[in-house]
């Protein structure tokens, strides 16, 4: 992957903008807003996805595949850290001395002159961002936003609003979340991840502390997550609103019932106990809601009204998303790609499945993460009744000899419940053969495993 060059100044006028990898959730959101502002937008991506189709409908010119001929004649080029340094469009742009900026710089450009609410954390960012946006709309605000996933009720991951508020999902994977002029920081958790970039847990947490310290108005941060607690201790002279189950939290969860398809909870705010019922399952979503509520209360909104707004949140794409049912077998998809996320997603799924079997088709993401966390992945996935492990989705890293999905399957204590299937074409039939009426199949990972859903449905029919 390329190392972002944040020394490249952002042009005063971006002009015609070319996105390399325009179909990604963050990139497509920025492109959508620029189109709305009247910019000409071009781009390229490896696949013709729904995001690509939606941008084309709005007027973007998008090529499939990466080729120097696709660059055209833009004024600015936007890239992500996941880009390979040999990308021909990137190389030609550098050769022609066209300004090449990181997507976080483009997003910072859009947020200028707005009060920025930036949501960061190893897990829960997309959902928490979606909850804040949904509640603000219910409270009569019209925020601008760029989220890492499509908010189901809105059918969009971004929009240009008329109010002074701008809400974004801030990516910590490459340190780019430090480049925003943040007013309000929401930190969902600081669970170790992206150590391939940071090198150590201490460096990872220090970066979060810089992010939080830079928030001009206040920081809403978990009181339960050990990493977040350590980060909080590093902050000085900051207004801090803690949320979680821990005693003394300004927004304290006092009861959580995650036993069904919806999670219900009570939360104590300023001496008042409020109750809520979310449209999404899982204890982790009650915690995400508490974080969103901490932001809204910190902004001065009435807690009861804000919580009612959060209850309107109906989920985001690729977060326990139902795609179909064949032979009384439901097929879901989920973005979870870290052991903590996998454990939380499967715990929520288990509450919904009832007496049926839970069959997970898991695609590991990143060679380094798989190597470092193979045992933790196996322990988390063991909450399933059966697991089909695919090979690794190779994103932004060169392959490592001997590092495959087999590292995860070999780490299972009970080998009878795991099946390593390295060939994509074989996996749908393997998963379908494991399923009986009343069971659930869930594809899981942040790579392209979601593309297997139609094949699973077809295999179930067969």
C-alpha positions as CSV (number, residue, x, y, z in Angstrom):
1,X,0.0,0.0,0.0
2,X,1.1,3.6,-0.5
3,X,2.2,5.8,2.4
4,X,-0.1,8.9,2.5
5,X,1.8,12.1,1.7
6,X,0.0,14.5,4.0
7,X,2.6,17.2,3.1
8,X,0.8,17.6,-0.3
9,X,-1.2,20.8,0.1
10,X,-4.9,20.6,-0.8
11,X,-5.8,23.0,-3.7
12,X,-8.1,25.9,-2.9
13,X,-10.3,24.6,-5.7
14,X,-10.3,20.9,-6.3
15,X,-11.7,21.4,-9.8
16,X,-12.3,18.1,-11.7
17,X,-11.5,15.3,-9.2
18,X,-10.5,11.8,-10.1
19,X,-10.9,9.0,-7.4
20,X,-8.7,5.9,-7.7
21,X,-10.8,3.3,-6.0
22,X,-14.0,5.3,-6.1
23,X,-16.3,2.5,-5.2
24,X,-15.2,2.2,-1.5
25,X,-17.6,3.3,1.1
26,X,-15.6,6.3,2.2
27,X,-14.4,7.3,-1.2
28,X,-17.9,7.1,-2.8
29,X,-19.4,9.2,0.0
30,X,-16.9,12.0,-0.7
31,X,-17.4,11.7,-4.4
32,X,-21.2,12.0,-3.9
33,X,-20.9,15.3,-2.0
34,X,-18.4,16.8,-4.5
35,X,-20.9,15.9,-7.3
36,X,-23.6,17.7,-5.3
37,X,-21.3,20.8,-5.0
38,X,-21.0,20.9,-8.8
39,X,-17.6,19.3,-9.3
40,X,-16.9,17.1,-12.2
41,X,-16.0,13.7,-10.8
42,X,-14.3,10.8,-12.6
43,X,-12.9,7.6,-11.1
44,X,-11.9,4.0,-11.4
45,X,-12.4,0.8,-9.5
46,X,-11.8,-2.9,-9.8
47,X,-15.5,-3.8,-9.8
48,X,-18.8,-2.4,-11.0
49,X,-20.6,-2.2,-7.7
50,X,-23.8,-0.6,-6.5
51,X,-21.8,2.4,-5.2
52,X,-20.3,2.8,-8.7
53,X,-23.7,2.6,-10.3
54,X,-25.2,5.1,-7.9
55,X,-22.4,7.6,-8.6
56,X,-22.8,7.1,-12.4
57,X,-26.5,8.0,-12.0
58,X,-25.4,11.2,-10.4
59,X,-23.1,12.1,-13.3
60,X,-19.7,10.6,-12.4
61,X,-17.6,9.1,-15.2
62,X,-16.2,5.8,-13.9
63,X,-14.0,3.2,-15.5
64,X,-13.7,-0.4,-14.4
65,X,-10.1,-1.5,-13.9
66,X,-7.0,0.5,-13.2
67,X,-5.2,1.9,-16.3
68,X,-3.3,5.0,-17.1
69,X,-5.7,5.8,-19.8
70,X,-8.5,6.1,-17.2
71,X,-6.9,9.1,-15.5
72,X,-8.0,11.6,-18.0
73,X,-7.1,15.2,-17.3
74,X,-8.2,16.0,-13.7
75,X,-7.2,18.9,-11.5
76,X,-6.9,16.8,-8.3
77,X,-6.5,13.0,-7.7
78,X,-7.9,11.4,-4.5
79,X,-6.4,8.1,-3.2
80,X,-6.7,5.8,-0.2
81,X,-3.9,4.1,1.8
82,X,-5.0,0.8,0.3
83,X,-3.7,1.8,-3.1
84,X,-0.7,-0.1,-4.4
85,X,2.3,2.2,-5.3
86,X,2.4,0.5,-8.7
87,X,-1.1,1.7,-9.7
88,X,-0.7,3.1,-13.2
89,X,-3.2,6.0,-12.6
90,X,-1.3,7.0,-9.5
91,X,2.0,6.8,-11.2
92,X,0.9,8.9,-14.1
93,X,-0.7,11.6,-11.8
94,X,2.6,11.9,-10.0
95,X,4.6,12.0,-13.2
96,X,2.3,14.9,-14.5
97,X,2.6,16.6,-11.1
98,X,-1.2,16.6,-10.6
99,X,-2.0,17.2,-6.9
100,X,-2.6,13.7,-5.3
101,X,-4.3,13.9,-1.9
102,X,-5.4,11.3,0.6
103,X,-9.2,10.8,1.0
104,X,-8.9,12.2,4.6
105,X,-7.6,15.4,3.1
106,X,-10.5,15.6,0.7
107,X,-12.9,15.0,3.6
108,X,-11.2,17.6,5.7
109,X,-11.6,20.0,2.8
110,X,-15.4,19.3,2.8
111,X,-15.8,19.9,6.6
112,X,-14.2,23.3,6.5
113,X,-16.3,26.0,8.3
114,X,-18.5,23.3,9.9
115,X,-18.7,21.9,13.5
116,X,-17.1,18.5,13.0
117,X,-18.2,15.4,14.9
118,X,-15.7,12.7,14.2
119,X,-16.4,9.1,15.3
120,X,-13.3,6.8,15.8
121,X,-12.6,3.4,17.3
122,X,-11.6,-0.1,16.4
123,X,-15.2,-1.2,16.2
124,X,-18.6,0.3,16.0
125,X,-17.7,3.4,14.1
126,X,-20.1,3.0,11.2
127,X,-23.1,2.1,13.4
128,X,-22.4,4.8,16.0
129,X,-22.0,7.4,13.2
130,X,-25.3,6.3,11.7
131,X,-27.0,6.6,15.1
132,X,-25.7,10.2,15.6
133,X,-26.9,11.1,12.1
134,X,-30.3,9.5,12.4
135,X,-30.9,11.2,15.7
136,X,-29.8,14.6,14.5
137,X,-32.3,14.3,11.6
138,X,-35.1,13.3,14.0
139,X,-34.2,16.3,16.2
140,X,-34.7,18.7,13.3
141,X,-31.1,19.2,12.3
142,X,-29.9,18.8,8.7
143,X,-26.3,17.6,9.1
144,X,-23.7,16.9,6.4
145,X,-22.2,13.5,6.8
146,X,-19.9,10.9,5.4
147,X,-20.3,7.4,6.9
148,X,-18.4,4.2,6.2
149,X,-21.6,2.4,5.2
150,X,-25.0,3.1,3.7
151,X,-27.5,4.0,6.4
152,X,-30.5,1.8,5.6
153,X,-33.3,4.3,6.3
154,X,-31.6,7.0,4.2
155,X,-30.3,4.8,1.4
156,X,-27.0,6.8,1.4
157,X,-23.6,6.9,3.1
158,X,-23.2,10.7,2.7
159,X,-25.1,13.9,2.1
160,X,-24.5,17.7,2.1
161,X,-26.8,19.2,4.7
162,X,-27.8,22.8,5.5
163,X,-26.9,22.9,9.2
164,X,-23.6,23.8,10.8
165,X,-22.9,20.2,11.8
166,X,-20.8,17.7,9.9
167,X,-20.6,14.0,11.1
168,X,-17.9,11.7,9.8
169,X,-16.6,8.2,10.4
170,X,-12.9,8.9,11.1
171,X,-10.4,6.1,10.0
172,X,-7.7,5.3,12.5
173,X,-6.0,2.6,10.4
174,X,-3.3,4.9,9.0
175,X,-3.4,7.8,11.4
176,X,-5.4,10.0,9.0
177,X,-8.0,10.8,11.7
178,X,-5.5,13.3,13.1
179,X,-5.9,15.6,10.1
180,X,-9.4,16.8,10.9
181,X,-10.3,20.0,12.7
182,X,-12.5,18.0,15.1
183,X,-14.9,19.8,17.5
184,X,-16.4,16.6,19.0
185,X,-14.6,13.3,19.2
186,X,-16.5,10.1,19.8
187,X,-14.3,7.1,20.7
188,X,-16.2,3.8,20.7
189,X,-13.2,1.7,21.9
190,X,-9.4,1.4,21.5
191,X,-9.2,-2.3,20.9
192,X,-5.7,-3.2,19.5
193,X,-5.8,-3.3,15.6
194,X,-3.7,-2.0,12.7
195,X,-0.5,-2.9,14.6
196,X,1.1,-3.5,11.2
197,X,0.9,0.3,10.8
198,X,1.5,1.4,14.4
199,X,4.0,-1.2,15.5
200,X,2.9,-1.4,19.1
201,X,-0.1,-1.1,21.3
202,X,1.4,1.9,23.0
203,X,1.8,3.8,19.7
204,X,-1.8,2.8,18.8
205,X,-3.2,4.3,22.0
206,X,-1.0,7.3,21.8
207,X,-2.5,8.2,18.4
208,X,-6.0,8.0,19.9
209,X,-4.9,10.3,22.7
210,X,-3.7,12.8,20.1
211,X,-7.0,12.5,18.3
212,X,-9.0,13.1,21.5
213,X,-6.8,15.9,22.8
214,X,-7.4,17.7,19.5
215,X,-11.1,17.8,19.9
216,X,-12.0,21.5,20.6
217,X,-15.3,21.0,22.4
218,X,-15.4,17.6,24.1
219,X,-14.7,13.9,23.9
220,X,-17.2,11.2,24.4
221,X,-15.3,8.0,25.2
222,X,-16.0,4.5,26.5
223,X,-15.6,3.8,30.2
224,X,-15.7,0.0,29.7
225,X,-13.0,-0.6,27.1
226,X,-9.6,-1.0,28.7
227,X,-7.8,0.8,25.9
228,X,-10.2,3.7,26.0
229,X,-9.7,4.0,29.8
230,X,-6.0,4.2,29.3
231,X,-6.4,6.8,26.6
232,X,-8.7,8.9,28.9
233,X,-5.9,9.0,31.5
234,X,-3.6,10.6,28.9
235,X,-5.9,13.5,28.3
236,X,-5.4,16.9,30.0
237,X,-7.8,19.9,30.3
238,X,-10.5,18.2,28.2
239,X,-14.3,18.0,28.7
240,X,-14.9,14.3,28.8
241,X,-18.3,12.5,28.7
242,X,-17.9,8.9,29.6
243,X,-20.4,6.2,28.5
244,X,-20.8,2.6,29.3
245,X,-21.8,0.2,32.0
246,X,-19.1,1.3,34.5
247,X,-20.2,3.1,37.6
248,X,-19.8,6.9,37.4
249,X,-20.3,7.1,33.6
250,X,-22.0,10.3,32.6
251,X,-24.1,8.1,30.3
252,X,-24.5,4.8,32.2
253,X,-26.1,1.7,30.9
254,X,-27.9,0.1,33.8
255,X,-29.8,-2.7,32.1
256,X,-29.3,-4.4,28.7
257,X,-31.6,-7.1,27.4
258,X,-30.1,-8.5,24.2
259,X,-32.0,-11.8,24.2
260,X,-34.0,-11.2,21.0
261,X,-34.0,-9.6,17.6
262,X,-34.1,-6.1,19.2
263,X,-31.9,-4.9,22.1
264,X,-33.6,-3.1,25.0
265,X,-31.8,-1.1,27.6
266,X,-32.0,1.5,30.4
267,X,-29.6,4.4,30.6
268,X,-28.9,6.8,33.4
269,X,-28.3,10.4,32.3
270,X,-28.1,13.4,34.8
271,X,-30.0,11.4,37.4
272,X,-32.8,10.3,35.1
273,X,-33.3,6.7,34.0
274,X,-34.4,6.5,30.3
275,X,-35.5,3.3,28.4
276,X,-35.0,2.5,24.8
277,X,-35.6,-0.3,22.3
278,X,-33.4,-0.4,19.2
279,X,-34.3,-1.9,15.8
280,X,-31.0,-3.8,15.7
281,X,-29.8,-6.7,17.9
282,X,-26.9,-7.1,20.2
283,X,-25.5,-5.8,23.4
284,X,-22.7,-4.0,21.4
285,X,-25.4,-1.9,19.8
286,X,-26.7,-0.7,23.2
287,X,-23.2,0.4,23.9
288,X,-23.0,2.1,20.5
289,X,-26.3,3.9,21.3
290,X,-24.9,5.1,24.6
291,X,-21.9,6.6,22.8
292,X,-24.2,8.4,20.3
293,X,-26.3,9.7,23.2
294,X,-23.2,11.0,24.9
295,X,-22.5,13.1,21.8
296,X,-26.0,14.4,21.5
297,X,-26.3,15.3,25.2
298,X,-22.9,17.0,25.0
299,X,-24.1,19.1,22.1
300,X,-27.0,20.3,24.3
301,X,-29.9,18.2,23.0
302,X,-32.6,16.8,25.4
303,X,-31.6,13.3,26.4
304,X,-35.1,11.8,26.1
305,X,-35.6,13.4,22.6
306,X,-32.1,12.3,21.5
307,X,-32.7,8.7,22.6
308,X,-36.0,8.6,20.8
309,X,-34.1,9.7,17.7
310,X,-31.5,7.0,18.1
311,X,-34.4,4.5,18.3
312,X,-35.2,5.4,14.6
313,X,-31.9,3.9,13.5
314,X,-32.5,0.8,11.4
315,X,-29.0,-0.4,10.7
316,X,-26.5,0.0,7.9
317,X,-25.6,-2.2,5.0
318,X,-23.2,-5.1,5.8
319,X,-24.1,-5.0,9.5
320,X,-26.1,-8.2,10.2
321,X,-28.0,-7.6,6.9
322,X,-30.6,-10.1,5.8
323,X,-30.3,-10.9,2.1
324,X,-32.8,-13.7,1.5
325,X,-34.3,-17.0,2.6
326,X,-34.3,-20.3,0.8
327,X,-35.5,-23.7,2.1
328,X,-36.3,-21.9,5.4
329,X,-32.6,-21.0,5.7
330,X,-31.9,-17.3,6.2
331,X,-28.7,-15.8,4.7
332,X,-27.2,-12.7,6.3
333,X,-24.0,-10.7,5.8
334,X,-21.9,-8.9,8.3
335,X,-18.8,-6.7,8.1
336,X,-17.1,-8.0,11.2
337,X,-13.3,-8.6,10.6
338,X,-11.7,-8.3,14.1
339,X,-12.1,-11.0,16.8
340,X,-13.9,-8.6,19.1
341,X,-16.3,-7.7,16.3
342,X,-16.8,-11.3,15.3
343,X,-17.7,-12.3,18.9
344,X,-20.2,-9.4,19.2
345,X,-21.8,-10.1,15.8
346,X,-22.2,-13.8,16.5
347,X,-23.5,-13.2,20.0
348,X,-26.2,-10.9,18.5
349,X,-26.9,-13.5,15.8
350,X,-27.2,-16.3,18.3
351,X,-30.0,-14.3,20.0
352,X,-31.9,-14.1,16.7
353,X,-31.3,-17.7,15.5
354,X,-33.1,-19.3,18.4
355,X,-33.0,-23.1,18.1
356,X,-31.5,-23.2,14.6
357,X,-27.8,-23.7,13.7
358,X,-25.6,-20.7,13.1
359,X,-23.3,-21.3,10.1
360,X,-20.6,-18.7,9.5
361,X,-18.7,-18.3,6.2
362,X,-15.6,-16.3,7.3
363,X,-13.1,-14.5,5.1
364,X,-10.0,-13.3,7.0
365,X,-8.8,-9.8,6.1
366,X,-5.1,-8.9,6.1
367,X,-2.2,-11.3,6.3
368,X,-0.8,-9.6,9.4
369,X,-4.1,-9.6,11.3
370,X,-4.6,-13.2,10.5
371,X,-1.1,-14.2,11.6
372,X,-1.3,-12.1,14.9
373,X,-4.9,-13.0,15.8
374,X,-5.5,-16.5,14.5
375,X,-6.2,-18.0,17.9
376,X,-8.5,-15.1,18.9
377,X,-10.4,-15.5,15.6
378,X,-10.9,-19.2,16.2
379,X,-12.2,-18.6,19.8
380,X,-14.6,-16.0,18.5
381,X,-15.9,-18.0,15.6
382,X,-16.4,-21.0,17.9
383,X,-19.7,-19.4,18.9
384,X,-21.0,-20.7,15.6
385,X,-22.3,-24.2,15.2
386,X,-20.3,-24.6,11.9
387,X,-17.7,-22.4,10.3
388,X,-16.4,-22.3,6.7
389,X,-13.1,-20.5,6.6
390,X,-12.0,-19.0,3.2
391,X,-8.6,-17.8,2.2
392,X,-7.4,-14.3,3.1
393,X,-8.7,-11.2,1.3
394,X,-5.4,-9.6,0.2
395,X,-5.8,-5.9,0.9
396,X,-3.0,-3.4,1.1
397,X,-0.4,-6.1,2.0
398,X,1.9,-8.4,0.2
399,X,1.2,-12.1,0.8
400,X,3.2,-13.7,3.7
401,X,4.6,-17.3,3.1
402,X,2.5,-19.8,5.1
403,X,-0.1,-17.3,6.1
404,X,-3.5,-18.5,4.8
405,X,-7.0,-19.1,6.2
406,X,-5.8,-22.5,7.5
407,X,-4.1,-20.7,10.4
408,X,-7.6,-19.8,11.7
409,X,-9.1,-23.3,11.1
410,X,-6.1,-25.1,12.6
411,X,-6.5,-23.0,15.7
412,X,-10.0,-24.4,16.5
413,X,-10.1,-26.6,19.6
414,X,-13.0,-28.5,18.1
415,X,-12.0,-29.4,14.5
416,X,-15.4,-31.0,13.8
417,X,-17.1,-27.6,13.5
418,X,-14.7,-25.9,11.1
419,X,-14.1,-26.4,7.4
420,X,-11.2,-24.7,5.6
421,X,-12.3,-24.2,2.0
422,X,-9.5,-22.3,0.1
423,X,-11.3,-22.3,-3.3
424,X,-14.1,-19.7,-3.4
425,X,-16.1,-21.8,-5.9
426,X,-16.4,-24.7,-3.5
427,X,-17.6,-22.7,-0.4
428,X,-21.3,-22.1,-1.3
429,X,-22.0,-25.8,-1.7
430,X,-20.1,-26.7,1.5
431,X,-22.1,-24.1,3.5
432,X,-25.5,-25.0,1.9
433,X,-24.9,-28.7,2.7
434,X,-24.5,-27.9,6.4
435,X,-27.8,-26.1,6.6
436,X,-31.2,-27.4,7.5
437,X,-34.6,-25.6,7.7
438,X,-34.5,-23.0,10.5
439,X,-30.7,-22.4,10.3
440,X,-28.9,-19.2,9.5
441,X,-25.9,-18.7,7.2
442,X,-23.9,-15.5,7.7
443,X,-21.1,-14.4,5.5
444,X,-18.5,-12.4,7.5
445,X,-15.5,-10.2,6.8
446,X,-14.7,-6.8,5.4
447,X,-13.4,-8.0,2.0
448,X,-15.6,-9.2,-0.8
449,X,-17.2,-12.1,0.9
450,X,-20.6,-10.4,0.5
451,X,-20.4,-11.3,-3.1
452,X,-20.9,-14.9,-2.2
453,X,-24.5,-14.3,-1.0
454,X,-26.2,-14.9,-4.4
455,X,-24.1,-18.0,-4.8
456,X,-25.2,-19.3,-1.3
457,X,-28.8,-18.6,-2.1
458,X,-28.4,-20.5,-5.4
459,X,-26.7,-23.4,-3.7
460,X,-29.5,-23.6,-1.1
461,X,-32.0,-23.9,-4.0
462,X,-30.0,-26.7,-5.6
